[in-house]
């Protein structure tokens, strides 16, 4: 399947601030039977990565990057009725970005995949102070903690979170992902062998399909 034309059109829409066109593209692909994973990975994530590249190279402003991100978040919210599962499996996941991490779109897509799989999802979004996040985990007692790091500068915050969580919950499944880990995940998983790194939504879907979660 040729994703490139759809991706380019979607990218153009979010860069120009055309929310309606971006929304229409995603709705059309969903109506055509594209999987949520394909839409999220091939269209939305790839477009956001290109937005990031354009910002880093100085071709677009911070304001343009923020506008594109805001449009994508609104489009993801529109998709909720399509991804909500009527089947619940009595399992809970907390999905959170680490402290000072302001990016949350990738985490929202992860939360949606858990939602499709029947989990009770607590999506906490960006910038969760360590103490507050641990207190929340104390309250809801999740089966899985999914953590996102979009900038490698925040890996230290992730490591601190893992170390604190392991003191209280040595058996809690921790899944880590995000662009900030993509170049360091081998070293990271060697250092923390009881933490899973999942590189994309396909890997998450595979994990959920194969793993018995207690």
N, C-alpha and C positions, 0 to 999 in steps of 0.2 A: 504494500500500500504506500502511495506517495504522500508523505506528510508535509513535504517542504513547502508547497504552495499555500496550504492552510496555515502553516506556521508563519510564513512571511506576511500573509495578510493579517493574521492576528497581531503579530508584532507591530505592523504599521498602524493598526487600529489603536493599540494601547499607547503607543508613542505619540500619536496625534490627539490623544484624549477622547477618542470616539468610543465611548463605553457601549453604546447600542450596537455598533458593528461587531465589536469584540464579543459581546454577549450572543449575538445572532450566529456567529461562527461556531461557538461552543454548542449552542442549542441545536444547530443543524447537524453537527457531528454526532451528538448524542442521539438525535432522531434517526440518524442513519445506522445506528447500532454500534458505533465505536465504543469500546470499553472505557470506563472511567480512567483506568490506568494509562491507556494509550492517549487519551485526551490530556490528562495531567502531565504525563512525561513528554510526549512528542510535540505537544502544542504549547502548553502553559509553561512548563519548566524550561524547555529549550528557549522560549521567548524571553523569559526572565533572565536566563544566563546571558543572552545577547544584550539585554538592557544593561546588565551589570558590566559587560565588556565595553559597551559604548560609553558608560559613565566613567569607567576607569581610564579609558583612552581620551577623555575630555571631549567626546563628540556630542554628549548631551549633558544637561545640567542636573544638579541634585533635584531640583524641582520636577524635571521631566521624569527622572527615575522614580520619585515619590508618586507622581501622578499615575505612571504605568502600574506601579505596585498596588495603589489604591483601587484602580479599575479591576485588576485581577482579583483582589480580595472580594470585591462586590460580586464579581462573576462566580467565584467559588461559593459564595453564600446563596446565590440563585440556584446552584446545583443541589442544594441540600435535599430537596424533595425527591430528587432522582436517586440519591445514594442511600437514603434512610432505609434501614432493614426492618422488616416486620418480624424477623426472627431474632430473638435475644438468647445469648448463651450463658448468661449469669457470670460474665467475666468483666473485669474493669481495667481500663487503661487510663493513666494520667499522661497527657502529652504536653510538654513544656519546653520552652527555650530556657537556656541557662541565664544566670544573672548578667545583666548589661547587654544581652543579645537582643537587638531590636527587630530582627527579621523573624517572621513567623509564617510566611506563606507556605514554605515547604512543610512545616509542621502541621499546618491546616490540612494539607493534602494527605499527610500520614494519618491524621485523626479521621479523615473521611474514609480511608480504607478500613480502619478499625470499625467505624460505624457500619460500613457495608457488611462486615463480618459478624455483626451482631453484638459487639462489645458495648458496654456502658462506658461512654467516652467523656472524660473530663479534659477538655481542651483549654489550657491556661494561657496560651499565646506567648507573647514575648516578655523578656526581662522579669524572670521570677527570682526574687531574692532567696538565697539559699535557705535561710531559717524558715521563711514562709512556705517554701515548697515542701520542706521536710514536715512541717506541721500539717500541711494539707494531706500528704501521704499518710501521716499518722491517723488522720480522720477517715479517709476513704478506703484505706488498705487495698491498693490496686494489685492486680495480678501482674501487670507490666507497667514499667515506666519507659516512655519514649521521649528521648531528649534530642534537641536539635541545636547544632552549632553551625552558623553560616559563615563565620569569620574565624580563621585559625587562632587569632589573638585570644579567643574565648575558650580555647581548649583547657587552659588552666582552671577556669571556672567549672568546666565539666569534670575534670579530675577531682577537684575538691568536692563536688556534689557526689560523685561515685564513692569516694572514700567515706563521706559522712553517711550515705545510705547504707553502705556495707556494714557499718558498725551496728546499725539497728535492724537491717533487713538483709542478712547475708544471702538469702535465697531468692530475693526479688529479681525477676527478669528485667534487665536493663537493655534497651535498644538505643543505640546512638547513630545519628546520621547527620547529613548536612554537608554543604559544600566546603565548610571549614575543615572537615576531616578527610576529604578525598585524597589529599596528597600525603597524609600521615597515618592513615588508618592501619597500615601493617604494624608500625611501631606502637600505635595506640592499643591494638588488640593483643599484642604481645605483652604489653605492660598491664593490661586489664583483661585477662583471658576469660573472665566471667561476664564480660560485657560484649554484646553482639553489635557489630557494625553492619548496617544494611545500606547498600549503595543507592538503591532506588525503590520505587513502589513495587516493581516486579519481584524484587527480592523479599520485600515485606509480605506480599501476597503468597509467595512460595513458603515463607516461614510460617505464616498462619495456617496454610493448608497442610503442613507436615508436622507441626509441633503440637504435642499434647500439653496444654497449659493447665496447671493445677491451681 
